[in-house]
Amino acid sequence: MVLGLVTTKSPRLETAQELAARIHEAARYVALDRLAVSPQCGFSSSILGNRISIEDQRQKLRRVVEISREVWGD
């Protein structure tokens, strides 16, 4: 199950702690090794796109990698 926990609608960067907590909460219902994390959807999910800079998008994708390594290892 893929958890779309990182918002693509605003530049706010979720903390690693927030994401880890939500992943571990989901693991109460689905085994951790059956879970994954990702952004909610594409960064341009409407014809006009979302008001989020390229650098914000990069930071969000880095956070996905960071939390994945933290929770599931390399």
N, CA, C and O atoms as a CHARMM CRD file, in Angstrom:
* protein
*
  296
    1    1 MET  N      0.84900  -1.14500   0.00000 PROA 1      0.00000
    2    1 MET  CA     0.00000   0.00000   0.00000 PROA 1      0.00000
    3    1 MET  C      0.90900   1.22500   0.00000 PROA 1      0.00000
    4    1 MET  O      1.83900   1.31700   0.80100 PROA 1      0.00000
    5    2 VAL  N      0.63700   2.15500  -0.89300 PROA 2      0.00000
    6    2 VAL  CA     1.42400   3.37800  -0.96600 PROA 2      0.00000
    7    2 VAL  C      0.67400   4.49700  -0.24700 PROA 2      0.00000
    8    2 VAL  O     -0.48400   4.78900  -0.54900 PROA 2      0.00000
    9    3 LEU  N      1.35600   5.10900   0.70100 PROA 3      0.00000
   10    3 LEU  CA     0.78700   6.19100   1.49500 PROA 3      0.00000
   11    3 LEU  C      1.20000   7.52000   0.88400 PROA 3      0.00000
   12    3 LEU  O      2.37600   7.87800   0.94000 PROA 3      0.00000
   13    4 GLY  N      0.27300   8.25400   0.30600 PROA 4      0.00000
   14    4 GLY  CA     0.56800   9.56400  -0.27700 PROA 4      0.00000
   15    4 GLY  C      0.56100  10.62800   0.80700 PROA 4      0.00000
   16    4 GLY  O     -0.41100  11.36900   0.94600 PROA 4      0.00000
   17    5 LEU  N      1.62700  10.70500   1.56500 PROA 5      0.00000
   18    5 LEU  CA     1.66000  11.55400   2.75800 PROA 5      0.00000
   19    5 LEU  C      2.30900  12.91700   2.54300 PROA 5      0.00000
   20    5 LEU  O      2.17200  13.79900   3.39100 PROA 5      0.00000
   21    6 VAL  N      3.00500  13.10700   1.43900 PROA 6      0.00000
   22    6 VAL  CA     3.70800  14.36300   1.19800 PROA 6      0.00000
   23    6 VAL  C      2.85400  15.20900   0.26100 PROA 6      0.00000
   24    6 VAL  O      2.59900  14.81500  -0.87700 PROA 6      0.00000
   25    7 THR  N      2.41300  16.36800   0.73700 PROA 7      0.00000
   26    7 THR  CA     1.51300  17.18700  -0.06700 PROA 7      0.00000
   27    7 THR  C      2.20800  17.77200  -1.29100 PROA 7      0.00000
   28    7 THR  O      3.37000  18.17400  -1.22900 PROA 7      0.00000
   29    8 THR  N      1.50100  17.81200  -2.37300 PROA 8      0.00000
   30    8 THR  CA     1.98700  18.43400  -3.60800 PROA 8      0.00000
   31    8 THR  C      1.24100  19.73300  -3.87200 PROA 8      0.00000
   32    8 THR  O      1.42500  20.35500  -4.91800 PROA 8      0.00000
   33    9 LYS  N      0.41300  20.13800  -2.94400 PROA 9      0.00000
   34    9 LYS  CA    -0.43900  21.31800  -3.13800 PROA 9      0.00000
   35    9 LYS  C      0.13300  22.59600  -2.53200 PROA 9      0.00000
   36    9 LYS  O     -0.28100  23.69800  -2.89200 PROA 9      0.00000
   37   10 SER  N      1.09000  22.44500  -1.60700 PROA 10     0.00000
   38   10 SER  CA     1.66100  23.62600  -0.96700 PROA 10     0.00000
   39   10 SER  C      3.14800  23.38800  -0.72900 PROA 10     0.00000
   40   10 SER  O      3.59800  22.24200  -0.72000 PROA 10     0.00000
   41   11 PRO  N      3.90600  24.45000  -0.53800 PROA 11     0.00000
   42   11 PRO  CA     5.34100  24.30300  -0.31700 PROA 11     0.00000
   43   11 PRO  C      5.71900  23.80100   1.07700 PROA 11     0.00000
   44   11 PRO  O      6.88500  23.49100   1.32100 PROA 11     0.00000
   45   12 ARG  N      4.76200  23.71700   1.98400 PROA 12     0.00000
   46   12 ARG  CA     5.08200  23.24600   3.34200 PROA 12     0.00000
   47   12 ARG  C      5.71900  21.86100   3.27500 PROA 12     0.00000
   48   12 ARG  O      5.17900  20.94400   2.65500 PROA 12     0.00000
   49   13 LEU  N      6.87000  21.72500   3.92100 PROA 13     0.00000
   50   13 LEU  CA     7.58400  20.45400   3.94500 PROA 13     0.00000
   51   13 LEU  C      7.26400  19.71600   5.23900 PROA 13     0.00000
   52   13 LEU  O      7.55700  20.20000   6.33200 PROA 13     0.00000
   53   14 GLU  N      6.66800  18.55700   5.10400 PROA 14     0.00000
   54   14 GLU  CA     6.34700  17.74400   6.26900 PROA 14     0.00000
   55   14 GLU  C      7.65000  17.34400   6.95300 PROA 14     0.00000
   56   14 GLU  O      8.65400  17.09700   6.28500 PROA 14     0.00000
   57   15 THR  N      7.63600  17.27900   8.27200 PROA 15     0.00000
   58   15 THR  CA     8.83900  16.85100   8.97900 PROA 15     0.00000
   59   15 THR  C      8.97400  15.33200   8.88500 PROA 15     0.00000
   60   15 THR  O      8.00100  14.61000   8.66900 PROA 15     0.00000
   61   16 ALA  N     10.20700  14.88000   9.05200 PROA 16     0.00000
   62   16 ALA  CA    10.44900  13.44300   9.05800 PROA 16     0.00000
   63   16 ALA  C      9.67700  12.78400  10.20000 PROA 16     0.00000
   64   16 ALA  O      9.17700  11.66800  10.05800 PROA 16     0.00000
   65   17 GLN  N      9.58500  13.48400  11.33300 PROA 17     0.00000
   66   17 GLN  CA     8.86500  12.93500  12.49000 PROA 17     0.00000
   67   17 GLN  C      7.37400  12.76000  12.18400 PROA 17     0.00000
   68   17 GLN  O      6.77800  11.74300  12.53900 PROA 17     0.00000
   69   18 GLU  N      6.77900  13.75700  11.52300 PROA 18     0.00000
   70   18 GLU  CA     5.36000  13.65600  11.15700 PROA 18     0.00000
   71   18 GLU  C      5.12800  12.44500  10.25300 PROA 18     0.00000
   72   18 GLU  O      4.20600  11.65800  10.46600 PROA 18     0.00000
   73   19 LEU  N      5.97400  12.31900   9.25500 PROA 19     0.00000
   74   19 LEU  CA     5.80600  11.22900   8.29700 PROA 19     0.00000
   75   19 LEU  C      6.02400   9.87400   8.95700 PROA 19     0.00000
   76   19 LEU  O      5.26200   8.93600   8.72100 PROA 19     0.00000
   77   20 ALA  N      7.06400   9.76800   9.78300 PROA 20     0.00000
   78   20 ALA  CA     7.32600   8.49800  10.46400 PROA 20     0.00000
   79   20 ALA  C      6.14200   8.10400  11.33700 PROA 20     0.00000
   80   20 ALA  O      5.74600   6.93900  11.35500 PROA 20     0.00000
   81   21 ALA  N      5.58100   9.05300  12.05200 PROA 21     0.00000
   82   21 ALA  CA     4.42700   8.76100  12.91300 PROA 21     0.00000
   83   21 ALA  C      3.24600   8.24800  12.09900 PROA 21     0.00000
   84   21 ALA  O      2.57000   7.30200  12.50400 PROA 21     0.00000
   85   22 ARG  N      3.00000   8.87000  10.95500 PROA 22     0.00000
   86   22 ARG  CA     1.86300   8.43900  10.13300 PROA 22     0.00000
   87   22 ARG  C      2.11000   7.06700   9.51100 PROA 22     0.00000
   88   22 ARG  O      1.18700   6.26200   9.38600 PROA 22     0.00000
   89   23 ILE  N      3.35200   6.80400   9.12200 PROA 23     0.00000
   90   23 ILE  CA     3.69500   5.48600   8.57600 PROA 23     0.00000
   91   23 ILE  C      3.50400   4.41700   9.64400 PROA 23     0.00000
   92   23 ILE  O      2.91900   3.36700   9.37800 PROA 23     0.00000
   93   24 HSD  N      3.99200   4.67900  10.84300 PROA 24     0.00000
   94   24 HSD  CA     3.87200   3.68900  11.91800 PROA 24     0.00000
   95   24 HSD  C      2.41500   3.50700  12.35500 PROA 24     0.00000
   96   24 HSD  O      2.02300   2.42300  12.78800 PROA 24     0.00000
   97   25 GLU  N      1.63300   4.55200  12.24100 PROA 25     0.00000
   98   25 GLU  CA     0.19900   4.38800  12.52500 PROA 25     0.00000
   99   25 GLU  C     -0.44300   3.46700  11.48300 PROA 25     0.00000
  100   25 GLU  O     -1.22900   2.58700  11.83200 PROA 25     0.00000
  101   26 ALA  N     -0.11200   3.66800  10.21500 PROA 26     0.00000
  102   26 ALA  CA    -0.64300   2.79200   9.15800 PROA 26     0.00000
  103   26 ALA  C     -0.18900   1.35700   9.36900 PROA 26     0.00000
  104   26 ALA  O     -0.91900   0.42000   9.04700 PROA 26     0.00000
  105   27 ALA  N      1.01600   1.17900   9.90900 PROA 27     0.00000
  106   27 ALA  CA     1.55700  -0.16100  10.14100 PROA 27     0.00000
  107   27 ALA  C      0.78300  -0.91200  11.23100 PROA 27     0.00000
  108   27 ALA  O      0.96700  -2.11600  11.40300 PROA 27     0.00000
  109   28 ARG  N     -0.06900  -0.21500  11.95200 PROA 28     0.00000
  110   28 ARG  CA    -0.95300  -0.90300  12.90300 PROA 28     0.00000
  111   28 ARG  C     -1.99300  -1.73400  12.16200 PROA 28     0.00000
  112   28 ARG  O     -2.56000  -2.66600  12.73200 PROA 28     0.00000
  113   29 TYR  N     -2.24900  -1.40500  10.89500 PROA 29     0.00000
  114   29 TYR  CA    -3.29700  -2.06000  10.10800 PROA 29     0.00000
  115   29 TYR  C     -2.74700  -2.89100   8.95100 PROA 29     0.00000
  116   29 TYR  O     -3.37000  -3.86500   8.53000 PROA 29     0.00000
  117   30 VAL  N     -1.58400  -2.50400   8.44300 PROA 30     0.00000
  118   30 VAL  CA    -0.94600  -3.20000   7.32400 PROA 30     0.00000
  119   30 VAL  C      0.52400  -3.37900   7.70200 PROA 30     0.00000
  120   30 VAL  O      1.14700  -2.44800   8.21200 PROA 30     0.00000
  121   31 ALA  N      1.07600  -4.55300   7.46100 PROA 31     0.00000
  122   31 ALA  CA     2.47000  -4.82000   7.81900 PROA 31     0.00000
  123   31 ALA  C      3.39600  -3.77300   7.19400 PROA 31     0.00000
  124   31 ALA  O      3.21600  -3.39000   6.03800 PROA 31     0.00000
  125   32 LEU  N      4.37400  -3.31900   7.95400 PROA 32     0.00000
  126   32 LEU  CA     5.29100  -2.27300   7.51400 PROA 32     0.00000
  127   32 LEU  C      5.96700  -2.63300   6.19800 PROA 32     0.00000
  128   32 LEU  O      6.17500  -1.76200   5.35300 PROA 32     0.00000
  129   33 ASP  N      6.31400  -3.90800   6.01200 PROA 33     0.00000
  130   33 ASP  CA     6.98400  -4.30200   4.76800 PROA 33     0.00000
  131   33 ASP  C      6.04400  -4.30500   3.55900 PROA 33     0.00000
  132   33 ASP  O      6.48100  -4.56700   2.43800 PROA 33     0.00000
  133   34 ARG  N      4.78000  -4.02100   3.77300 PROA 34     0.00000
  134   34 ARG  CA     3.82100  -3.90500   2.67400 PROA 34     0.00000
  135   34 ARG  C      3.44000  -2.45300   2.41600 PROA 34     0.00000
  136   34 ARG  O      2.56100  -2.17900   1.59800 PROA 34     0.00000
  137   35 LEU  N      4.09000  -1.52200   3.10400 PROA 35     0.00000
  138   35 LEU  CA     3.79900  -0.09800   2.96300 PROA 35     0.00000
  139   35 LEU  C      4.91300   0.61000   2.20900 PROA 35     0.00000
  140   35 LEU  O      6.06100   0.16600   2.19600 PROA 35     0.00000
  141   36 ALA  N      4.54900   1.71700   1.58400 PROA 36     0.00000
  142   36 ALA  CA     5.50300   2.61400   0.92400 PROA 36     0.00000
  143   36 ALA  C      4.98900   4.03400   1.12800 PROA 36     0.00000
  144   36 ALA  O      3.83100   4.24200   1.49100 PROA 36     0.00000
  145   37 VAL  N      5.86300   5.00500   0.89100 PROA 37     0.00000
  146   37 VAL  CA     5.47200   6.40600   1.04300 PROA 37     0.00000
  147   37 VAL  C      5.77700   7.13700  -0.26100 PROA 37     0.00000
  148   37 VAL  O      6.73100   6.81100  -0.96700 PROA 37     0.00000
  149   38 SER  N      4.94600   8.13100  -0.56200 PROA 38     0.00000
  150   38 SER  CA     5.12300   8.90800  -1.78900 PROA 38     0.00000
  151   38 SER  C      4.44800  10.26400  -1.62200 PROA 38     0.00000
  152   38 SER  O      3.74800  10.49900  -0.63800 PROA 38     0.00000
  153   39 PRO  N      4.66400  11.16400  -2.60100 PROA 39     0.00000
  154   39 PRO  CA     3.85400  12.38600  -2.63900 PROA 39     0.00000
  155   39 PRO  C      2.39500  11.99100  -2.90300 PROA 39     0.00000
  156   39 PRO  O      2.11600  10.88000  -3.35300 PROA 39     0.00000
  157   40 GLN  N      1.47400  12.91100  -2.62100 PROA 40     0.00000
  158   40 GLN  CA     0.04100  12.63900  -2.82300 PROA 40     0.00000
  159   40 GLN  C     -0.26400  12.26300  -4.26300 PROA 40     0.00000
  160   40 GLN  O     -0.95200  11.27600  -4.52700 PROA 40     0.00000
  161   41 CYS  N      0.24500  13.04500  -5.17700 PROA 41     0.00000
  162   41 CYS  CA     0.02700  12.82800  -6.59900 PROA 41     0.00000
  163   41 CYS  C      1.05900  13.68400  -7.32100 PROA 41     0.00000
  164   41 CYS  O      2.05300  14.08800  -6.71800 PROA 41     0.00000
  165   42 GLY  N      0.84300  13.96100  -8.58300 PROA 42     0.00000
  166   42 GLY  CA     1.80700  14.77100  -9.31800 PROA 42     0.00000
  167   42 GLY  C      1.89600  16.20000  -8.80200 PROA 42     0.00000
  168   42 GLY  O      0.96300  16.69900  -8.17200 PROA 42     0.00000
  169   43 PHE  N      3.01100  16.85100  -9.06800 PROA 43     0.00000
  170   43 PHE  CA     3.19500  18.22500  -8.61800 PROA 43     0.00000
  171   43 PHE  C      2.42600  19.22000  -9.47800 PROA 43     0.00000
  172   43 PHE  O      2.33400  20.39800  -9.13200 PROA 43     0.00000
  173   44 SER  N      1.88400  18.76400 -10.57500 PROA 44     0.00000
  174   44 SER  CA     1.08600  19.64000 -11.42600 PROA 44     0.00000
  175   44 SER  C     -0.22500  18.93500 -11.73000 PROA 44     0.00000
  176   44 SER  O     -0.46600  18.50900 -12.86000 PROA 44     0.00000
  177   45 SER  N     -1.06100  18.81700 -10.71900 PROA 45     0.00000
  178   45 SER  CA    -2.27300  18.01000 -10.84200 PROA 45     0.00000
  179   45 SER  C     -3.47400  18.77400 -11.39100 PROA 45     0.00000
  180   45 SER  O     -4.58500  18.24700 -11.42800 PROA 45     0.00000
  181   46 SER  N     -3.25000  20.00800 -11.81400 PROA 46     0.00000
  182   46 SER  CA    -4.31200  20.74400 -12.49400 PROA 46     0.00000
  183   46 SER  C     -3.71100  21.42200 -13.71000 PROA 46     0.00000
  184   46 SER  O     -2.49000  21.49600 -13.84300 PROA 46     0.00000
  185   47 ILE  N     -4.53900  21.90500 -14.57500 PROA 47     0.00000
  186   47 ILE  CA    -4.05200  22.51800 -15.80800 PROA 47     0.00000
  187   47 ILE  C     -3.15600  23.72400 -15.53800 PROA 47     0.00000
  188   47 ILE  O     -2.25500  24.02000 -16.32200 PROA 47     0.00000
  189   48 LEU  N     -3.40400  24.41300 -14.43300 PROA 48     0.00000
  190   48 LEU  CA    -2.58200  25.56900 -14.06100 PROA 48     0.00000
  191   48 LEU  C     -1.40000  25.18300 -13.19100 PROA 48     0.00000
  192   48 LEU  O     -0.51800  26.00500 -12.94000 PROA 48     0.00000
  193   49 GLY  N     -1.37300  23.95000 -12.73200 PROA 49     0.00000
  194   49 GLY  CA    -0.30300  23.52000 -11.84600 PROA 49     0.00000
  195   49 GLY  C     -0.55200  23.98300 -10.42100 PROA 49     0.00000
  196   49 GLY  O     -1.57000  24.60700 -10.12400 PROA 49     0.00000
  197   50 ASN  N      0.36400  23.67700  -9.57100 PROA 50     0.00000
  198   50 ASN  CA     0.27200  24.08500  -8.16800 PROA 50     0.00000
  199   50 ASN  C      1.32700  25.14000  -7.89700 PROA 50     0.00000
  200   50 ASN  O      2.36600  25.16400  -8.55600 PROA 50     0.00000
  201   51 ARG  N      1.07300  26.00800  -6.93800 PROA 51     0.00000
  202   51 ARG  CA     2.01600  27.08200  -6.59700 PROA 51     0.00000
  203   51 ARG  C      3.10600  26.52900  -5.68000 PROA 51     0.00000
  204   51 ARG  O      3.11400  26.75400  -4.46900 PROA 51     0.00000
  205   52 ILE  N      4.00700  25.81200  -6.29900 PROA 52     0.00000
  206   52 ILE  CA     5.09900  25.20000  -5.56000 PROA 52     0.00000
  207   52 ILE  C      6.33200  25.21800  -6.45700 PROA 52     0.00000
  208   52 ILE  O      6.28400  24.77200  -7.60300 PROA 52     0.00000
  209   53 SER  N      7.41900  25.72900  -5.93400 PROA 53     0.00000
  210   53 SER  CA     8.62300  25.90700  -6.74400 PROA 53     0.00000
  211   53 SER  C      9.30800  24.56900  -7.04000 PROA 53     0.00000
  212   53 SER  O      9.05300  23.55900  -6.38500 PROA 53     0.00000
  213   54 ILE  N     10.16800  24.59700  -8.02900 PROA 54     0.00000
  214   54 ILE  CA    10.95700  23.41400  -8.36900 PROA 54     0.00000
  215   54 ILE  C     11.80300  22.99000  -7.16400 PROA 54     0.00000
  216   54 ILE  O     11.91800  21.80100  -6.86700 PROA 54     0.00000
  217   55 GLU  N     12.39100  23.96500  -6.47700 PROA 55     0.00000
  218   55 GLU  CA    13.21300  23.63200  -5.29800 PROA 55     0.00000
  219   55 GLU  C     12.36200  23.00400  -4.19500 PROA 55     0.00000
  220   55 GLU  O     12.81000  22.06600  -3.53600 PROA 55     0.00000
  221   56 ASP  N     11.14600  23.50200  -3.98400 PROA 56     0.00000
  222   56 ASP  CA    10.25100  22.88500  -2.99900 PROA 56     0.00000
  223   56 ASP  C      9.93600  21.44200  -3.39000 PROA 56     0.00000
  224   56 ASP  O      9.88600  20.55400  -2.53800 PROA 56     0.00000
  225   57 GLN  N      9.72800  21.22300  -4.67000 PROA 57     0.00000
  226   57 GLN  CA     9.45900  19.85900  -5.15400 PROA 57     0.00000
  227   57 GLN  C     10.65800  18.95400  -4.88400 PROA 57     0.00000
  228   57 GLN  O     10.49300  17.81600  -4.44600 PROA 57     0.00000
  229   58 ARG  N     11.84800  19.45200  -5.14000 PROA 58     0.00000
  230   58 ARG  CA    13.06300  18.67000  -4.86900 PROA 58     0.00000
  231   58 ARG  C     13.16700  18.33000  -3.38200 PROA 58     0.00000
  232   58 ARG  O     13.47100  17.19400  -3.01700 PROA 58     0.00000
  233   59 GLN  N     12.91200  19.31800  -2.53400 PROA 59     0.00000
  234   59 GLN  CA    12.99100  19.07700  -1.08900 PROA 59     0.00000
  235   59 GLN  C     11.99200  18.00800  -0.65000 PROA 59     0.00000
  236   59 GLN  O     12.29900  17.17400   0.20100 PROA 59     0.00000
  237   60 LYS  N     10.81400  18.03900  -1.22800 PROA 60     0.00000
  238   60 LYS  CA     9.80100  17.05100  -0.88600 PROA 60     0.00000
  239   60 LYS  C     10.22200  15.65000  -1.32400 PROA 60     0.00000
  240   60 LYS  O     10.02900  14.68000  -0.59200 PROA 60     0.00000
  241   61 LEU  N     10.79500  15.55300  -2.51500 PROA 61     0.00000
  242   61 LEU  CA    11.25600  14.24500  -2.98100 PROA 61     0.00000
  243   61 LEU  C     12.43700  13.75700  -2.14500 PROA 61     0.00000
  244   61 LEU  O     12.54600  12.56300  -1.86500 PROA 61     0.00000
  245   62 ARG  N     13.31400  14.66600  -1.74800 PROA 62     0.00000
  246   62 ARG  CA    14.40600  14.29100  -0.84000 PROA 62     0.00000
  247   62 ARG  C     13.85000  13.78200   0.49300 PROA 62     0.00000
  248   62 ARG  O     14.37700  12.82800   1.06600 PROA 62     0.00000
  249   63 ARG  N     12.80100  14.41200   0.97500 PROA 63     0.00000
  250   63 ARG  CA    12.19000  13.98600   2.24300 PROA 63     0.00000
  251   63 ARG  C     11.62000  12.57800   2.10600 PROA 63     0.00000
  252   63 ARG  O     11.73000  11.77800   3.03500 PROA 63     0.00000
  253   64 VAL  N     11.01100  12.26300   0.95900 PROA 64     0.00000
  254   64 VAL  CA    10.49000  10.91200   0.72900 PROA 64     0.00000
  255   64 VAL  C     11.62700   9.89900   0.82200 PROA 64     0.00000
  256   64 VAL  O     11.48200   8.85500   1.45800 PROA 64     0.00000
  257   65 VAL  N     12.75600  10.20700   0.19100 PROA 65     0.00000
  258   65 VAL  CA    13.91700   9.31400   0.24900 PROA 65     0.00000
  259   65 VAL  C     14.42300   9.20500   1.68300 PROA 65     0.00000
  260   65 VAL  O     14.69200   8.10700   2.16800 PROA 65     0.00000
  261   66 GLU  N     14.55300  10.34300   2.35800 PROA 66     0.00000
  262   66 GLU  CA    15.04900  10.38000   3.73600 PROA 66     0.00000
  263   66 GLU  C     14.18700   9.50700   4.65100 PROA 66     0.00000
  264   66 GLU  O     14.71700   8.67700   5.38900 PROA 66     0.00000
  265   67 ILE  N     12.88300   9.68400   4.60900 PROA 67     0.00000
  266   67 ILE  CA    12.01000   8.94100   5.51300 PROA 67     0.00000
  267   67 ILE  C     11.94900   7.47100   5.12800 PROA 67     0.00000
  268   67 ILE  O     11.81200   6.60800   5.99500 PROA 67     0.00000
  269   68 SER  N     12.05000   7.18100   3.84900 PROA 68     0.00000
  270   68 SER  CA    12.07100   5.77000   3.41500 PROA 68     0.00000
  271   68 SER  C     13.28200   5.06200   3.97700 PROA 68     0.00000
  272   68 SER  O     13.18200   3.93800   4.46900 PROA 68     0.00000
  273   69 ARG  N     14.42900   5.71800   3.90500 PROA 69     0.00000
  274   69 ARG  CA    15.65600   5.10900   4.47300 PROA 69     0.00000
  275   69 ARG  C     15.55400   4.97600   5.98100 PROA 69     0.00000
  276   69 ARG  O     16.00000   3.98300   6.55500 PROA 69     0.00000
  277   70 GLU  N     14.96500   5.97800   6.62300 PROA 70     0.00000
  278   70 GLU  CA    14.83500   5.94000   8.08000 PROA 70     0.00000
  279   70 GLU  C     13.93100   4.79400   8.52400 PROA 70     0.00000
  280   70 GLU  O     14.25000   4.07300   9.46900 PROA 70     0.00000
  281   71 VAL  N     12.80600   4.63300   7.83800 PROA 71     0.00000
  282   71 VAL  CA    11.81300   3.63500   8.25300 PROA 71     0.00000
  283   71 VAL  C     12.16000   2.22900   7.76000 PROA 71     0.00000
  284   71 VAL  O     12.05600   1.26400   8.51600 PROA 71     0.00000
  285   72 TRP  N     12.57100   2.11100   6.48800 PROA 72     0.00000
  286   72 TRP  CA    12.79400   0.79700   5.90000 PROA 72     0.00000
  287   72 TRP  C     14.26600   0.43700   5.70300 PROA 72     0.00000
  288   72 TRP  O     14.57400  -0.70100   5.35100 PROA 72     0.00000
  289   73 GLY  N     15.17600   1.38100   5.92100 PROA 73     0.00000
  290   73 GLY  CA    16.59800   1.12300   5.71200 PROA 73     0.00000
  291   73 GLY  C     16.98600   1.30200   4.25000 PROA 73     0.00000
  292   73 GLY  O     16.13300   1.50900   3.38700 PROA 73     0.00000
  293   74 ASP  N     18.29200   1.21800   3.98500 PROA 74     0.00000
  294   74 ASP  CA    18.79800   1.41700   2.60900 PROA 74     0.00000
  295   74 ASP  C     18.43400   0.30000   1.69400 PROA 74     0.00000
  296   74 ASP  O     18.78700   0.32700   0.51500 PROA 74     0.00000
